[in-house]
Amino acid sequence: MDIEADLLTSWATALLRRWGYTDADAEFLATTLVDANARGVDSHGVVRIPAYERRIAENLVDTRAVPKVDVSGAVIKVDANGAAGQIAARAAVESALELSREAGIACAAVRGSTHFGTAGYYARWLAGNGAIGIVVSNSEPIVVPHGGKKALLGTNPIAFAAPTESDAVSLDMATSTSAMGKVLIARATGQQVPDTWGVDDAGNPSTDPNAISALLPAAGPKGYGLAFLVEILGGVLSGAAVSHGLGSMYADFDRPQDVGHWILAINIEHFMPVAEFTKRSQALVELAHATEPAAQDNGVLVPGEPEERTRAERLRKGIPIPDEVVNELQQVGERHGVAFP
Amino acid sequence: MDIEADLLTSWATALLRRWGYTDADAEFLATTLVDANARGVDSHGVVRIPAYERRIAENLVDTRAVPKVDVSGAVIKVDANGAAGQIAARAAVESALELSREAGIACAAVRGSTHFGTAGYYARWLAGNGAIGIVVSNSEPIVVPHGGKKALLGTNPIAFAAPTESDAVSLDMATSTSAMGKVLIARATGQQVPDTWGVDDAGNPSTDPNAISALLPAAGPKGYGLAFLVEILGGVLSGAAVSHGLGSMYADFDRPQDVGHWILAINIEHFMPVAEFTKRSQALVELAHATEPAAQDNGVLVPGEPEERTRAERLRKGIPIPDEVVNELQQVGERHGVAFP
């Protein structure tokens, strides 16, 4: 079914309040989820709610927890303190924005966190406030190192965003070729996948989604190297768990995830007036748009533009939710007396 | 021929002094070039010296210029002021290191610069001084945007390095699949190349190195997105030239290159004691090494390790320089009375 974004946000907010979140926290969390759906990143949207329900019920996430924020110079150390990733990341972004206005640059390292939704949400938030944002997070291992047979690192996303005159350019990419979610969809629909997506148990690239047991890094050593950088910043530097030390959101219910994030805010005004910067970034966007496309029917887009188009369409037409997800969400809603719309 | 690294550095230093560089500047510049050769990145090594000779002769690079450094909070704006990229980047790294010791993090944006050698050199320098280093640079356009037919951005490298107990992990990658240098080698040796390297004039991927007129971004939209990030940080934010505004090192002798770099120094001590950090990063390295390899005869390496192995071998056996490059360097040496060893 297609459901209006606002309706979906209201429902998720009401549900999250029922679990103990304050009005503001519930609305923020719901907004991050529905924003992912609106941009077509459905794997990071409301489909996660049943897992949140279970992790909260198991006392692995504390809906009333307030992250601990420790500032030293232009760096911020955040201990999620049992809070969900979104709540911890919000504290990190707010603090980094404030510090970067004074120092010109600030970064926040977050430990003890959970999956925080899309990294791009926080990067775009920074870009909406006069900053260039870079956001990374480690995640549970599911990607083989270049030349390896078994998973070592997560899909370890990298996001960035910077303002333009029209809005912003933004990137939010996994450092693996594909997400595991796409492999699961191929399994469900009985389709083959490109041999660059993942490997079988022997470590050989496979086109059979049922045989794939771990993902491949994007562009081999490059994606592996970037994932390593993310693990260093998000995991090693923050004091969070690293590699197999991370708890799985869907499989480990005996321990917290202990995910780590790293968030950088670069205050543009310290380099040049924001209007000059956006004029320059807009010129680059227009150069990209003016590039002759390889296939005559497609134009060259800038990073973030495909997702912005999806968002515009979904805000108009509604968010498509597959029947099996609707069914799950209806059940969660019933269990807590908040009927799915 | 194979030539001892120290001998090559001494020769390049003597030559650079002859062109007006101070002893310290000449030695630094020579060291960055020979370090690239030692690590197997020969495209960024002494092969560049004849181009330096010409650009200095044409007054496009000033061997006596001192970069202008402007500090505001924890950010540094560097105007290369006619100096070579290495000299400008050195000023940026030194200033970022100093500021980051106080603020915990600092970044430097450099404008008006030239190709600065390998980005990894500066990242490793930072890692050798208690910091995590991230270094990017824009470069003359030679890579098509995802879905585009003509070049928009450069190979726009991203480098990072972080200390470990044994030394450091480091990454230095172009955001394109391949470097143009590799395409040129394939042309010279009459070999085909993978169809992921570049496109022909019609924008179609080609395996014929003679048909390739522009490179492809690594992993499509991911490499394109990362190159865009680099262009934003190195070009737009620094005030340097952007995209086609950049001068070509080898083709444009009527104007300076106006390359831009961006350098980030994260002082580890502000997050945890360096010894604790290196214990944690070393543990990650060892986890990687312990990962079962996909092919039985290869071990899983960490980023930077292949180049370190090449370096160890070349420092032992000498730096291999192809005959045609030796010939060119001999001629440069003769022109300036500094005989190639």
Interface residues (C-beta under 8 A of the other chain):
Chain A: S72 G73 A74 V75 K77 E102 A103 G104 I105 A106 C107 A109 I132 I134 V144 P145 H146 G147 G148 K149 K150 L152 I158 F160 A162 V169 L171 M173 T177 V199 A202 G203 N204 A218 A219 P221 K222 G223 Y224 G225 L226 F228 L229 E231 I232 L233 G235 V236 L237 S238 G239 V242 S243 H244 L264 I266 N267 I268 H270 F271 M272 F277 R280 S281 A283 L284 L287 A288 T291 E292 P293 A294 A295 N298 G299 V300 L301 V302 P303
Chain B: S72 G73 A74 V75 K77 E102 A103 G104 I105 A106 C107 A109 I132 I134 V144 P145 H146 G147 G148 K149 K150 L152 I158 F160 A162 V169 L171 M173 T177 V199 A202 G203 N204 A218 A219 P221 K222 G223 Y224 G225 L226 F228 L229 E231 I232 L233 G235 V236 L237 S238 G239 V242 S243 H244 L264 I266 N267 I268 H270 F271 M272 F277 R280 S281 A283 L284 L287 A288 T291 E292 P293 A294 A295 N298 G299 V300 L301 V302 P303
